[in-house]
């Protein structure tokens, strides 16, 4: 399947689009706000749903309790792939609006669920929502900024999203502590979804013309990265054969593998040590809070120092944080681990997206982002299954150690396989030959 032929790039009044954050500050800022709402839609679950599994539905086995993350991660991963392809074929804005429409039933299902499988069904829809909306906001920001400030743009995007995850985890933890696990936390989520849909439908403009314009001046020294590739060729390059793209894909998958652990296993670990819902909510907020704020620094830093070693080092920092989780048994120790995990993830998350944007040709960059995000968010499902099975067979601490080892190994793969993708300050796209 190939994208539709590029149309001549033009903006309002028929003028060629100007690339850059400053030149597109209004739309860029609105997209940052929309992605904050995307993150808040996810954040409504971070504290509450693992506790629903334990306290409301009385699920004793972690592997069974984590089916909601498996469903979310699997569906989001697949939706990411189609989001990139659909965005190339039909434009970015229709895909963004469709993602918000998919989210409308989620709070209703979570509030009224009388069976765990209804919670799982809600997470199928949440996966569609997150795959379409988050992927599209990433693609639209990359469209607008061009090559010179791509790391900063991804840092701002991911900071807004995961900062909102943190705030919402804290708010819903407080609401659950004050008013119960249902319905108050999910009424907050319903308001977020309504605002996100309204903004996306009314004030967000299409950005595909910017990518078409950039493609006209794109130069590559590697014929494998030329324009006009089929979706299958893009998927093969991003997943397996292109060193930087494939190294980024595996690192993204492992990163979200440990995020799946943080979402599904760690709240139950904290509860087993007698922590209150309020304190569990605070711990659930620290990690994405540091992660979100840190990306304001690390995204821009990658524009200056490069992508490769920020990614490799960030994976090793995350592994160290997971080891700290495994060896701690107090709120203070886990809070310190959450800070370190947030720092490591901030080093990795926007930098991986920037690296994909560096290497992928603008003509098929949206599809490459979709393939990368397929692998990355598949990590949610893999992490939930792996951690749940190990925790049931052994214990939760053993599951944390296994994920820490995998994260460290992923950093080694990046160090060996990935080349530096950051483009020279002059702005030409000059990917390293394979």
N, C-alpha and C positions, 0 to 999 in steps of 0.2 A: 504494500500500500504506500503510495506516495502522496505528498501534499499537493494541493492545487498549485498551478503555476503562479509565480509571484506577480502581483499587480504593481504598476508604477507607484512608488512611494510618494505620498503627498499628505500634507496636513491641511489645516484650515486655510482656505483661500488658495489652495493648490501649491503652496510653498513646500519645498523639501523639509522634512522634520529635522530639528536640531537635537543632537544627542547631548546628554549630560544632566546631572542632577539640577544644577542651577537653571538651566534652560527649561526644565520641566518640573519645577519645584512644586507647583500646585497639585498636579496629578500624582507626582511621586509621594507627596505628603498624604494625600487622600488614600493612596494604596498602602502606605504604612499604617494608617488608621484602620483600614479594612482588615489588614492582616492581624492587627491586635484583636479585632473581633473574632477572626478565625481561631486565634490562640485561646481566647476566652471560651469559645464553644467547646474546645477540647478540655480546657481547665476545669469545667464544671464536673468532670468525672474523676479528676486525679486523686482527690481525697475520699470522695464519698462512695464510689462504686465498689472498690475493694472491701470496704466496710459493710456495704449492703450484702455482698456475697457471704460474709462471715456472720453478720448479726441478724439479717432479715431472712436470707434464704438458707442459712445454716449449712453452707458448703464446707466440708471439712478437708477435702483433698485440694491442694493448691492447683494441681493440673486441671481439675474440673472448674475451679473458681476462676482460673485465668482464661477460660474460653472466650470471655468478652474481649480480651486483648488480642487473642488469636484471630477472632473474627474481624476486629477493627484493623489490625495490621495487614492481614491478607487482602481485605477489600481495599484498603487505602493504597497498598502497593500496586495492585492491578489498576485501580482508578488513576493513579499517577501516570502510568504508561499511556492510558487512553487520553488523559488530560493534555499531554504534550501533543499527541497526534491530532486530537480534535482542535486544539488551539491553532495549529498550523493550517488545518483545513477550513475551519469556520470562523476563526478569529478568537481573541482572548476573552472579550466581555461575555459572550453567550455562555461560555464554559464556566466563568465565575458566577454568573447568576444561577445557572443550573445547580451548582454546588450548594448555594444557599437554599434553594428550593428543597433539596434532598434533606436538609437539616431540620426542617419544620416539625416533622413528627417526633424527633428524638426526645425532647423534654417530656412530651405527653406519654410516650412509651415508658420512660424511666419512672415517671410519677405513678403510673397506673399498673405497672408490671406486677402480676400475681405469680409469675413463673420466671425462673432464671433465664429461660430461653427467649423471653420477651426482651430482657436486658441485652442478650446477645444480638437479637434482631435490631435493637436500637443502635448497637455499635456497628452493625453492617451499614446502616444509613450514615452514621457518624464517619465511617471510613470513606464513603462516597463523598460526603461533604468536605472532609479534610483533603482528600486527594485532588478534587477539582479546584477548591478555592485556594489552598496554600500553593499548589503547583502553579496556578495561574498568576497569583500575585508575584511569585518569584520570576516567572517568565516576563511579565509586564514590566517589572523594574529593570531586568536585564535589557529589555527592548529599549527603555528610555535612556539609560545612562551611557551606553557605549562601553568601550574597553577600559578607559583610564581610571575610573573609580568603581569598578565592579565589586571589589571586596568591600568597600564602604557601603555600597548599595545593599549587598547581601547581609552585611552586619546590621544595618538598620532594619531590614525586613525581618530577619530572624530575632533581633532584639525585641521588636514590637510584638511578635507572635509569642515568644517564650516568656517575655516579661508579663504579658497578659495571662499566660498559663499560670505563672506564679501567683499573680494577684488573685486570680479566680480560685485557685486552689486554697489560698488563705481565706478568701471571703466565703467560699462554700463550706470550708471547715468550720468557720465561725457560725454560719447559718445552721449547719447540721448540729453543732454543739448547743445552740440556743433553741432551735425549733424542731430538731429531729432530722433524720437522714432524708426524709421526704415530707412535703414537696418543695420546701423553701429553696434549697440549692438549685433545683432544676427550673423553678420559676425565673430565677436570675438568668439562667441559660437561655430561656425562651426570649427574654427581652434582648439579649445580645444578638440572637439569630435574627430577630425582626429588624434591628438596627443595621446589621450587616447586609441583609437583603435589600433594604431601602437604599443604602449608600451605593451598593454595586449596581442597582438598576437605574439610579437617577443621576449620580454625579461622576461615576467612573467612565472614562472614554476608552475606546479601542486603541491599542498600541502596536498592532502588527505592522503598520506602515513604517515604523522606526526600524524594525528588524530587516525589512525589505531594503530600506535605504542603506543600512549598514552593510548588508550583503553585497551591495554594488561596489563598495570599496574594500572588501575583505580580500586579503592576500594570504595564501598558505604555501609553504615550501613542501608540503607533504600531499601527494596526489590522493592518498587514501582519505583525506579530510576535505575533499572538494565538495562543491554543491551538487545537488541532484541525486543524493543517495536515497535508496529506498528505506522504508522503515526497518526492514529486516537487517540491512547493512548497518544502519545507525545502532540498532540493538546489539549487533555482534561487536561492533567497535567499542561501544560504551561498556559492555559487559565483560568482554574477554580479550580482544586483540590489541586495542590501543593502550599502551602502558599506563598513561596518566589517567585516562577515563576509567579503565578497569580497576586500577588501584584505588581510585576515589570511590568506585561503586562498592568494593568490598569493605572499605573503611566506613562508609556510610551505613552499611548493613550491620556491622559490628557495633557501631556507635548506638544505633537504635535497639540493638539486642540488649545492651546494658540499660537503655532507657526503659525498655519493657520490664526489665528486672526492677528498676526504681519505681515504676508505676504499680506493678502488680504484687511484688513480693515484699518490698521493703516496708510498706504500711502494715502488712500482717506481721512482719518481724518485730516492728516497733510495738504493735498491740500485744504481742506475746510477752513483752517485757513490762506490760502494765501502763504504757503511755496513754494519756487521755486523747480524745478525738482532736481537741484543740492543739495539743502538742504534735500529734501526727500531722495535722494540717500545716503547722508551722514548718516541720521538716520537709513536707511535700512541696512547700513554697520556696524554701531556701535554694534548692538545687536549680530549678528553672529560673529563679530570680537572678542568681549569680550568672547563670548561663545567658539569660537575656541581656542583662546589663553589660556583661563582658564582651558581647559581640559588637557593641558600639566601638570598642577598642580594637578587637582582633580582626574584624573585617577590614578596617582601614589599615591596620598594621600589615596585613598580607599584601596590600597594594605597594607597600614600601620594601618589605623584606622577602617577599615571596610566599608561595603556598606550601611547598613540600614539607619543610621542617616544622612549620606550625602544625600541620596535620599529624606528622609522625609523633612529635613531642606531645601534642594534645592527647593522642591515644594512650601514650605511656602515663601521662598525668591521670587520666581516667582510671587506668588499671591500678595506680597507687591509691586513688580514692576508694575504689571498691575493696581493696585490701584493708583500708581503714574502717570501712563499714563492717567487714567481717571480724575485725579484732576488737571492736568497741561494743559496749553494752549499756551506754548511758546517753542521755539526750545531748550532752555537750560533745561527746565523741562523734555521734552521728551528725550533729550539726556541722562540725569541722569537716567530716567526710563529704557532706552535701556541698559545702563551699568549694572544696577541691574538685569534686566531680563537675560542678558548674563551670569552674575555670577551664578544666580540660575540654569539656564539651564546647565551650565558647571558642576555644582555639581551633576546633575542628569544623564546626557546623557551617558557618558562612564561608570558610575557606574552601571547603569541598565544592560548594555551589559555584564559587568564583572560579575554581579550577576547571569545572565542567564548562563554564562560559568562556574561559580562555581558549580551550581547545576546540570546542564544537563550532562548526561553521554556522553563521547566522541563519542560513537557509534551513538547517535542520536542528538548530540548537534547542528549540522547544521540545522536540522529540527526544533528544539526548538527555535533557533535564528530566523528562518523564521516565526514561529508562533508569537513570541514576536513582530517582526517587522510588521507582519500583523496588530496586534492590535495597535501598536504604530503609524503607518502611516495611519491607519484608522482615527486617530485623525485629520488629515488634512481635510478629507471630513466632519467629524462631526463638526469640528470647523467652517468650511466655511458655512455650512448650518445653524448651530445654530446662529453664529454671524450675518450672512446676514439677516436671518429672524427677529431676535431681532432688528437689526439696522433699517430695513424697517418699522417694526411695532412701535418701540419706537425711538431710536437714537443710534448712534455709541458708545457713552459713556456708555449707559446702557449695550450694548453688552460686552464692556470691563469689566464692573463690574460683570456680570454673569460669564464670563470665570474666573475672579479672584476668585470668590467663589468656583467654581468647582475645581480649582487648589489647593486651601487651603484644601478642603475636601479630595482630593487625597492624600495629605501628611498625613492626619490623618489615612487613610486606611493603608498606608505603616507602620506607627508607630504602629498600632494595629496588623496587620496581618503578616507582614514580620519578619522572624528571620534573624540573622546575617549569611551571606553565606561565608564570607571570610575564606579561608582555612588556617590551621596552617602553620607556616613557614617551617615545616618539609616536606610539599608538598603533603601529602596524602589527597585524596578526602574523606572527612568525613561529608556528609550532615547530618543535624539534622533530627532525625526521626520525622515523622509527627504524 
